[in-house]
Every structure is written in structure tokens, then in C-alpha cells.
Amino acid sequence: MCVICAGVGSARPERSELVEACKSNPDGFSWGAVVQVGDVRQLVSGRSMDSVEAIDSYFQLHESAEVLASFFHARISTHGSNRLENCHGFEVGGSGGRSIIAHNGILPIKSVDDKTDSQIFAEEILGGLFGGIPALDSPHVWDVLEGYVEGSGSKVVILTIEDEMPLLIFGEGLGHWQTDSLWWSNKSYKAPVVASWSSSAWGYEYDSFRYSKPKNDDQQVWWLCDNPDCGARVADGESNCEFCGWCLDCVSAYDDCMCLTVGGER
């Protein structure tokens, strides 16, 4: 799934929210920021396989620099192995380090040489085929790229010093604004809490729990289905709700899901 938190200006999440985001998405951690240094804008970034190190360095940056925009990314690997080089903050091809992206979701791109779909999108599609950040000034190019990203249930955050706007988001509507200046790509930063009730949706009677331990399995964790019309509990690690078929990876109905397993089937 992955999760991205994007901040406008100096906005940043609570440390506890990033800790939870990293627990839910444990395969690598990274951040990026556009900072003002005198009269010059600079793009800086950091990566780590250790969540504490990544969170600490992210907060240290905010405390020591004038931040114009930033993101924090926690990864679940779907393309590419669990290694530092596959942590996000991928350079847009041809930008010379002046623009990077973070991605949440699964794009219809085949991994090559252990590169993630996110890196290939940044280097070969946005930066190569479409010509990079300057091309986004064209409404047509923006609409095509956002349609490509959003159509796969994905979100892409761009940090750049090539444009007057340091923060750009494809698929913004698939995430949510926690505040006027803090955007999340999904809700996996929220700590598990008990939330139980009875429902007869889909012809079933069941108790739904955001977080609970089923009988005879002290290690099992259950989550609440993201479908607002369902609310069934789903075992941690499952990709789909067994009651309504809702995809928990791309947060969409079964018929709209674009996710594929290794075998090529949902």
C-alpha cells in the first residue's frame, strides 16, 4: 500500500502518526523537502531502512530549515526488493536532481532490474516520455498523467524547484487533507482503536472491530474494511474484504480494482 504525508509550508504530522505509518508500511522510509536558503530554493531528501532514523532526520530538517513543502513516505514493497535504493524520492528524469516523486499504489508498469514501478514512472514516463515538470504547465499533459495515475488507484507527490509551486499531487482526490496544509494518501497512519458495532450489510450479522484479537490466536490483528457501506473486520495481511470484495490495497470496489498478485490474478 505505502503511505505518503505531504505538507505545505512548514506543516508536518505528529511524530506518533509517522510511527504508526511506519509500523503499517515497514519496508523502507524516506522524506523530501523544498527549502529556502537565502534567495535560493533547494531540494533535499533522505532515505533509511530504519524508521526511527528517518523520522528523526525528517523532524530535524523541519527544525533547522525554512521548509516550503515536504513529504514523508513509508513503503510496502510491491515492485522491487526491500533495499535502500528502492525507498522513495525518485528523481524525475532529466531534472538534474531538481524534482523528485513519492508514489502510493501500484502502477501498470513491469519492474525491470529491481527498479520499482515508481522509479520507472519518474525516470521514463514523467521525465522521459512527457518531458518532465515543465510539460505539466500544459493542461492536456497534466490531465493525461493524472488520469494514468488516478486510473490505477495511485497517488504521486512531486517536490520540485523547477516550478513556482514546490508541491504537486496526482490523484489528490484519492487521499485526504487532514488540515488545510497536511495531506495523506491513505489512513494507514492512524493507530488501531476498538470500534465495534453490529451490522446487517450484505446479508450478514457480525461485529466489526478496527483492532481485536480473535479467539485462539493471540497474534492475529484485524482491521476495519475501508468500504463505508460494509464495516466488516478483515484479517491483517488480507488484500480484500471477504464480505464485500473491497480492495484494501487500492481502496476501491472489486470491479474497479487494478491490483494484481504475483500470479496475475486478484
N, C-alpha and C positions, 0 to 999 in steps of 0.2 A: 504493500500500500504506500508506504512512505508518508511523511507529513512535512509541510513547509509552513513556517511562520514568517510573514513578510511585514516589515514595519516601515511606515512613512515617517521621515524625520528621525527623531530620537526614540520613537516608540519601540518598546520591547516587551516581551511577555514576562510573566513571573518565572522565577527560577524553577519553582515546583512544577509549572506547566511544561517546561523543557525537560525536566527529569522524567515526567510521565511520558512525554512524547518519545524520548529515547528508549524507555522501557518497552514501549509498544512497537518501536521501529529500531531494532538493535544492531543493524548490520553496517553501521558507519555513520559518521556525524560531520557536519560541516556548516560553515557560515560564510557570508559575503556581505560587503558593505561599500557604499559610496560615501566617502568622507571629504570634508572641505578642509584643505590645508592652505591657509592664506587665501590667495586668489585662484588656487588650483584645486580641481576635483581629482580625487584618486580612487581607484577601485582596489580594495584589499579583500583577502579571503583566507580561510583556514580550514584544515581538514584534520580529522583524528579518528582512530578506531576506538578511542576511549571517550565515553560520553562526558565524564567529569572534566576532562581536559578541554573538550570542545566547548562546553557550556562556560567554563571559567574564562577561556580566551575570548568568547563572544561578549561576555559581560565586561571584561577588562577593556575591550575596544570601546564599548559604549561609554565607559567611564573616563576614557583618556582622549577621545576624539570627537569632533563635531560630525555626527552621523546624519547624512541626508536621506538615506534609505538603507535597508538591510534585510537579510533573510537568515533563518536558521533551518537546516534540513536534517532530518533523521531518516535513515534508509532501511527499507526492507528489500532485499535483493530479488529481482525477478529476471533481469538480464545482467550478465557479468557476475564474476565471483565477488566474494567478500574481501575486498582489499582496499587500501587507502586510495589508490588511483581511481577507483570507481565511486568514491564519495563525490557528492555533487559540488557544483560550482564549476561547470564545464565551459570552457572558453568558446565563444561564438567564432566560427571560422573566419579568418581574415580581419578580426578586430584588433589583433595585436595586444590582447590582454585588456582591452577596454570594455568588454562586455562578457558577462557570464550568465548561465542559466541554472536554475534548480527545477527539477521535474517531479511531479507526483502522479503516478498512474502507469499505464502500460500503453506505449505507442506501437502501432503495427510495423515495427522495424526489427529485422533479424539481427541478433548480436553477431559481431564479427571480431575475431581476435580478442575476445573477452572484453570488448567495449560494450558499454550499456546502450540501450536504445536512446537514453537521454543524451549521451555524448555524441552519438551519430547524428541525432537531430540538430544539436548545437553546431557541429562542425560541417555537416554535409547538406543539411536541408535549410535551416535558417541562415547559416553563414555561407553556404556554398550555392545551392540551387537558387535561393531567393536574394542573395546578395548582402545579407547581414542587416544590422539595425537601421541604417539609413533608408532601406527599402520599406520599412514599416510606416514611413510617412505617407505612403500610398494606401488609401482606404481599401483598395482591392487586395493588395498583398496582405494587409492585416486581417481582412475577413477570411481569406483563403487559409492562412496559417492558424487563425483561431478556430476556424471550422475543423481543420485537421486535428488539432489538439483536443478541442472540446468534444468532437465527434467520437473520440476514443475514450471519453470519460476522464481525460487527463487535465492537469493544470501545469502551466510553465510560468515561473517567475524569472524576469530578466532584470539584472542590475547593469547599468551602463553609464559611461561617461561620454558616449557618442551622441546622446540626445539630451535635450533640455530636461526631460523627465527622467530621473535616475531609476525609477521603478516602473516596470510594465508587467502586466499579467495577462496571459492567455488562459481562458477558462475561469475567469474571476467568479462568474456566477455559480460555479460548481463548488466553490468554497464559501466562506462566510467571514464577514467583518465582525470581529469581537468588540472592537471600538471603531471610532471614525478613522483611526490610523493604524490598526493592527488586524491583519488578515491571516486566516488559517485555511489551509487546503482541505482539511477534514477535522474530525473531532477526536482523533486518537491522542490528543494531548490532555484529555480530561481524565481525572483519576476515577477508577471504578467506585461506584457507590451503589448501595442497595436501592432498588426501585421496583417494588413488586405490586402487582395487581392481577385481577382475573380478566380474561377477555374471551370472547366467543368468535373472534375474527377467523375467517377461513374454515368455520365449522368446528373449531377445536376449543376445548376448555383447558386453559393451562395458566400457571403462574409464571410470570416473566421476571427475570432478575438481571440487572445490569452486572452484578458480580455476586456469585454464590458458589458454594462447594456442594456438588451433588453427593448423594449418599454413596458410601463405599468408594469414594475417590477424593482423597484429601488434596490431591494435586491439581484436579481439573478446575478450570476457570470458565465461566460462562459470561457471555456478553448479550446486550440487548440488540435485537435486529434493528437496523437503521431505517427500515421501511416504516414510515409514520402510520400506516394502516395495519401494521402487524404487531410488533412488540414481543414476538416470541424470544425465548432465550436460545442462544447459539453457542456451541462449544468453541472455546478459543482454538484458533487454527483452522476452523472451517471457512470455506470461501463463500458458501451460500447458505441461506436460511432454509431449513428443511420444511418449513411450513408454507412459505410464500415464494421461495426461489430467489429472493432478493440477493444480488451480488454484494458482498461485503467489501470486496476489493475496489471496485469502481463505483460503488454506491449507486446502483441502478437496478431497474427491474430485469428479470431474467431475459426477456425478449430483447432488451436493449443492451445487454452485457456484451462487451467486446473482449473480455479476458479469455485467455486460453491457458490450459495446463500444458506441461511438457509434452504430453501425448497428443496435443492438438484439439482436445475436446474439453468442454467445461465440466 
